[in-house]
Amino acid sequence: MKSFKEAEERATKLRQLIDDYRYHYHVLDESTMSEAAADSLKHELSQIEDQYPELITPDSPTQKVAGQALDKFVKVTHRTPMISLADVFNEAELRAWLERAKKYLDGHSGLDPESRRDFRFLCDIKMDGLACALIYEDGVLIQAVTRGDSRVGEDVTMNVRTIANVPLKLRANLPGRTEIRGEIVIFKEDFAKLNEQRRQNGEPEFANPRNLAAGTIRQLDPKVVAARPLRFLGYDILRDDVTSNTGAYQLLHRCGIATSGQVKTLKNIEQVLAYITDLDQHRLELPFNTDGVVVKVDDRHQFVELGAVGKSPRGAVAYKYPAEEATTMVRDIVISIGRTGAATPVAVFDPVQVAGTTVKHASLHNADEIARLDVRIGDTVVIYKAGDIIPQVERVLVELRPNDATAFDYETALAQQYPELEFERPDGEVVYRVKGESSDPILKRAVQYYASRPALDIEGLGEKNVIALVDAGLVRDIADLYVLARTELAKMERFGEISADNLVNAIATSKNPPLSRFITALGIRHVGVQTAIDLANHFGSLEALVDTDMNKLKCVDGIGVTVAESIMAWLSDEDNLALLKKFRDVGVEPTFVDLSVGRLAGQSFAITGTLTSMSRDEAAERIRDLGGVFQNAVGKSTDYLVAGSKLGASKKAAAEKFGTKIINEQEFLEITK
């Protein structure tokens, strides 16, 4: 939740940026950003205004329809304003809209109770074109007016008369005034053909169908308009004798007006949601571009009774499909060290929905890309998904940059996040790498650690065998261990059939490791055995850990900013995410074992000296397996100091200082048996 001052400053900047976008988009027919990104900014503004209604201003983009009439056309005042619809982005928001509508009718309507509650709905695709009203008198077209600012539009009659599917006389006999509203669009196939012709002629291609349709209809020369493949698709008809939105579509068809062909009348909200889901499956196959569904209360008496809130009708809403772009705020930039030693910067930002999934971080690739984007911590950025898979930062909205935005110093960040490593940027390369490292040594160390005792303890995967497997090309990443073939292993110098069988069997038994051990085995920097246990206990599953963010990580006991950044960097690396997917594909399924309820839960141990019955690592493992905490040093929270032979003086002194109980090896064995 933002403070009032923060919200006020953010709302002011959002209004300015959205107004600038809308002026370029609706008046100059230029795109300064995608519509999806603009929708995301508008949605953020509406949320701020919901939280602080006193911040709503008369000129807020949430309170008006964008655009102004151009001076080169005669301005026309709409008899009935062409108001825009409020947007919803998910099922919960759609259901909330319906509940608000029902409540409003209960409190304000003169309709009988049964009529107030029994809603039917009309659904249609939301077309991406230029809104326009066609006005007929006694069935004859007399005027065409653009939406403009919702109250005043532009007279584009001469241009609209050239559109092939606009009837100059309606087929139905409708006396008096009839106003038909719809969208002027260009079909995707026609747009592609037009651009192909322009390529052949050596002319620049048009950017997108919507902008071309809007720009064409505002041409002063109707001959230019006639040469473009424009179409009009109707979605409403204004006449007093039309009593339902379904009836309006039926009348449109009788008049000879083309519609989207996607309209349906539905009995309840469940059918509406099914329609939305079904249409989402094939909307890309439609001949025109769309980004959502229009949902209307079908009964026009109810629709009129519902009225409007601000400049949007209560009786209709636009359900927007998951945006391919969205805006969010960069909270941090962390650096991930990949399996090749490359240092990759990753932007960590407020979670945002992009193309149907929640995105919390995106690769910034390298120092040059950060400089090109001029991305800073605190910036608002436009996020998109490359190929609908990989999140990317498209650009920074510098207009929303706060005064305390922090520029990212790449080399300083490397030194702070990895003080024990040296980095170099070879001549001619854009990537910083760990000095003196290459992919094979890093991979060999990673595999050895994965198989080590603190991790998955896979017998037969010692240093020499790991080196042999990597050098032979049989292991190119850790997950390759699970696809090793006995026949291939048996051919190697270090293996025979028996040793090959033993290794494959040992690896197979590690497919369902305890979650904490698997997290340890991944080798995430700063995540040792105890931190892995804490993470496992807190999140309970690998999926929940992968889905985490900085704020959630900081809620885990013992995890501060440095460790949280390291975990986020690892989880943000595309190679690491691909590795986790490969683990799933080969059948590796970590299981959560709740060690926090073990017999030693809540008790902390440290060890000094040499134990005769087991190594220190084995003792630490026994403590952790029983739910206790093993500590390398004695502190205020240490309950027991296990004293072996050659008792360390410093730990003994610390135990006496903090009141830690000192026990011998036999007492330790009794406690942990």
Secondary structure as the mmCIF struct_conf table of DSSP 4:
data_model
#
loop_
_struct_conf.conf_type_id
_struct_conf.id
_struct_conf.beg_label_comp_id
_struct_conf.beg_label_asym_id
_struct_conf.beg_label_seq_id
_struct_conf.end_label_comp_id
_struct_conf.end_label_asym_id
_struct_conf.end_label_seq_id
HELX_RH_AL_P HELX_RH_AL_P1 PHE A 4 ARG A 22
HELX_RH_PI_P HELX_RH_PI_P1 TYR A 23 VAL A 27
BEND BEND1 LEU A 28 LEU A 28
BEND BEND2 THR A 32 MET A 33
HELX_RH_AL_P HELX_RH_AL_P2 GLU A 35 GLN A 51
HELX_RH_3T_P HELX_RH_3T_P1 PRO A 53 LEU A 55
TURN_TY1_P TURN_TY1_P1 PRO A 58 ASP A 59
HELX_RH_3T_P HELX_RH_3T_P2 PRO A 61 GLN A 63
BEND BEND3 LYS A 64 LYS A 64
TURN_TY1_P TURN_TY1_P2 ASP A 71 LYS A 72
BEND BEND4 PHE A 73 PHE A 73
STRN STRN1 LYS A 75 THR A 77
BEND BEND5 ARG A 79 THR A 80
HELX_LH_PP_P HELX_LH_PP_P1 ILE A 83 ALA A 86
STRN STRN2 ASP A 87 VAL A 88
BEND BEND6 ASN A 90 ASN A 90
HELX_RH_AL_P HELX_RH_AL_P3 GLU A 91 HIS A 108
BEND BEND7 LEU A 111 LEU A 111
HELX_RH_AL_P HELX_RH_AL_P4 PRO A 113 ARG A 117
STRN STRN3 PHE A 121 MET A 127
BEND BEND8 GLY A 129 GLY A 129
STRN STRN4 LEU A 130 GLU A 137
TURN_TY1_P TURN_TY1_P3 ASP A 138 GLY A 139
STRN STRN5 VAL A 140 THR A 146
TURN_TY1_P TURN_TY1_P4 GLY A 148 ASP A 149
BEND BEND9 SER A 150 ARG A 151
STRN STRN6 VAL A 152 GLU A 154
STRN STRN7 ASP A 155 ASP A 155
HELX_RH_AL_P HELX_RH_AL_P5 THR A 157 VAL A 160
TURN_TY1_P TURN_TY1_P5 ARG A 161 THR A 162
BEND BEND10 ILE A 163 ILE A 163
TURN_TY1_P TURN_TY1_P6 ALA A 164 ASN A 165
BEND BEND11 VAL A 166 VAL A 166
BEND BEND12 LEU A 168 LEU A 168
STRN STRN8 LYS A 169 LYS A 169
BEND BEND13 ARG A 171 ALA A 172
BEND BEND14 GLY A 176 GLY A 176
STRN STRN9 ARG A 177 VAL A 185
HELX_RH_AL_P HELX_RH_AL_P6 LYS A 188 GLN A 200
TURN_TY1_P TURN_TY1_P7 ASN A 201 GLY A 202
HELX_LH_PP_P HELX_LH_PP_P2 GLU A 203 PHE A 206
BEND BEND15 ALA A 207 ALA A 207
HELX_RH_AL_P HELX_RH_AL_P7 PRO A 209 ILE A 217
TURN_TY1_P TURN_TY1_P8 ARG A 218 ARG A 218
BEND BEND16 LEU A 220 LEU A 220
HELX_RH_AL_P HELX_RH_AL_P8 PRO A 222 ALA A 226
TURN_TY1_P TURN_TY1_P9 ALA A 227 ALA A 227
BEND BEND17 ARG A 228 ARG A 228
STRN STRN10 ARG A 231 LEU A 238
TURN_TY1_P TURN_TY1_P10 ASP A 240 ASP A 241
STRN STRN11 SER A 244 SER A 244
HELX_RH_AL_P HELX_RH_AL_P9 ASN A 245 CYS A 255
TURN_TY1_P TURN_TY1_P11 GLY A 256 GLY A 256
BEND BEND18 GLY A 261 GLY A 261
STRN STRN12 LYS A 264 LEU A 266
BEND BEND19 LYS A 267 ASN A 268
HELX_RH_AL_P HELX_RH_AL_P10 ILE A 269 HIS A 282
HELX_RH_3T_P HELX_RH_3T_P3 ARG A 283 GLU A 285
BEND BEND20 LEU A 286 PHE A 288
STRN STRN13 THR A 290 VAL A 297
BEND BEND21 ASP A 298 ASP A 298
STRN STRN14 ASP A 299 ASP A 299
HELX_RH_AL_P HELX_RH_AL_P11 ARG A 300 LEU A 306
STRN STRN15 ALA A 308 VAL A 309
TURN_TY1_P TURN_TY1_P12 GLY A 310 LYS A 311
STRN STRN16 SER A 312 PRO A 313
TURN_TY1_P TURN_TY1_P13 ARG A 314 GLY A 315
STRN STRN17 ALA A 316 LYS A 320
HELX_LH_PP_P HELX_LH_PP_P3 TYR A 321 ALA A 323
BEND BEND22 GLU A 324 GLU A 324
STRN STRN18 GLU A 325 ILE A 337
TURN_TY1_P TURN_TY1_P14 ARG A 339 THR A 340
BEND BEND23 GLY A 341 GLY A 341
STRN STRN19 ALA A 342 VAL A 354
TURN_TY1_P TURN_TY1_P15 ALA A 355 GLY A 356
STRN STRN20 THR A 357 SER A 363
BEND BEND24 ASN A 366 ASN A 366
HELX_RH_AL_P HELX_RH_AL_P12 ALA A 367 LEU A 373
TURN_TY1_P TURN_TY1_P16 ASP A 374 ASP A 374
STRN STRN21 ILE A 377 ILE A 377
TURN_TY1_P TURN_TY1_P17 GLY A 378 GLY A 378
STRN STRN22 THR A 380 ALA A 386
TURN_TY1_P TURN_TY1_P18 GLY A 387 ILE A 389
STRN STRN23 ILE A 390 VAL A 396
HELX_RH_3T_P HELX_RH_3T_P4 VAL A 398 LEU A 400
TURN_TY1_P TURN_TY1_P19 ASN A 403 ASP A 404
STRN STRN24 THR A 406 THR A 406
HELX_RH_AL_P HELX_RH_AL_P13 TYR A 410 GLN A 417
TURN_TY1_P TURN_TY1_P20 PRO A 419 GLU A 420
STRN STRN25 PHE A 423 GLU A 424
TURN_TY1_P TURN_TY1_P21 ASP A 427 GLY A 428
BEND BEND25 VAL A 430 VAL A 430
STRN STRN26 TYR A 432 VAL A 434
TURN_TY1_P TURN_TY1_P22 LYS A 435 GLY A 436
HELX_RH_AL_P HELX_RH_AL_P14 SER A 439 ALA A 451
BEND BEND26 SER A 452 SER A 452
TURN_TY1_P TURN_TY1_P23 ARG A 453 LEU A 456
TURN_TY1_P TURN_TY1_P24 GLU A 459 GLY A 460
HELX_RH_AL_P HELX_RH_AL_P15 GLU A 463 ASP A 471
TURN_TY1_P TURN_TY1_P25 ALA A 472 GLY A 473
BEND BEND27 LEU A 474 LEU A 474
BEND BEND28 ARG A 476 ASP A 477
HELX_RH_3T_P HELX_RH_3T_P5 ILE A 478 VAL A 483
HELX_RH_AL_P HELX_RH_AL_P16 ARG A 486 ALA A 490
TURN_TY1_P TURN_TY1_P26 LYS A 491 LYS A 491
BEND BEND29 MET A 492 MET A 492
TURN_TY1_P TURN_TY1_P27 GLU A 493 ARG A 494
HELX_RH_AL_P HELX_RH_AL_P17 GLU A 497 ALA A 508
TURN_TY1_P TURN_TY1_P28 THR A 509 SER A 510
BEND BEND30 LYS A 511 ASN A 512
STRN STRN27 PRO A 514 PRO A 514
HELX_RH_AL_P HELX_RH_AL_P18 LEU A 515 ALA A 521
TURN_TY1_P TURN_TY1_P29 LEU A 522 GLY A 523
TURN_TY1_P TURN_TY1_P30 ARG A 525 HIS A 526
HELX_RH_AL_P HELX_RH_AL_P19 VAL A 529 PHE A 539
BEND BEND31 SER A 541 SER A 541
HELX_RH_AL_P HELX_RH_AL_P20 LEU A 542 VAL A 546
TURN_TY1_P TURN_TY1_P31 ASP A 547 ASP A 547
HELX_RH_AL_P HELX_RH_AL_P21 MET A 550 LYS A 554
TURN_TY1_P TURN_TY1_P32 CYS A 555 CYS A 555
BEND BEND32 VAL A 556 VAL A 556
TURN_TY1_P TURN_TY1_P33 ASP A 557 GLY A 558
HELX_RH_AL_P HELX_RH_AL_P22 VAL A 561 SER A 572
HELX_RH_AL_P HELX_RH_AL_P23 GLU A 574 ASP A 585
TURN_TY1_P TURN_TY1_P34 VAL A 586 GLY A 587
STRN STRN28 THR A 591 THR A 591
HELX_RH_3T_P HELX_RH_3T_P6 LEU A 595 VAL A 597
BEND BEND33 GLY A 598 GLY A 598
TURN_TY1_P TURN_TY1_P35 ARG A 599 GLY A 602
STRN STRN29 SER A 604 THR A 608
BEND BEND34 GLY A 609 GLY A 609
STRN STRN30 THR A 610 THR A 610
BEND BEND35 THR A 612 MET A 614
HELX_RH_AL_P HELX_RH_AL_P24 ARG A 616 ASP A 625
TURN_TY1_P TURN_TY1_P36 LEU A 626 GLY A 627
STRN STRN31 VAL A 629 PHE A 630
BEND BEND36 ASN A 632 ALA A 633
TURN_TY1_P TURN_TY1_P37 LYS A 636 SER A 637
STRN STRN32 TYR A 640 ALA A 643
STRN STRN33 SER A 645 SER A 645
BEND BEND37 LYS A 646 LYS A 646
HELX_RH_AL_P HELX_RH_AL_P25 ALA A 649 PHE A 658
TURN_TY1_P TURN_TY1_P38 GLY A 659 GLY A 659
HELX_LH_PP_P HELX_LH_PP_P4 THR A 660 THR A 660
STRN STRN34 LYS A 661 ASN A 664
HELX_RH_AL_P HELX_RH_AL_P26 GLU A 665 THR A 672
#
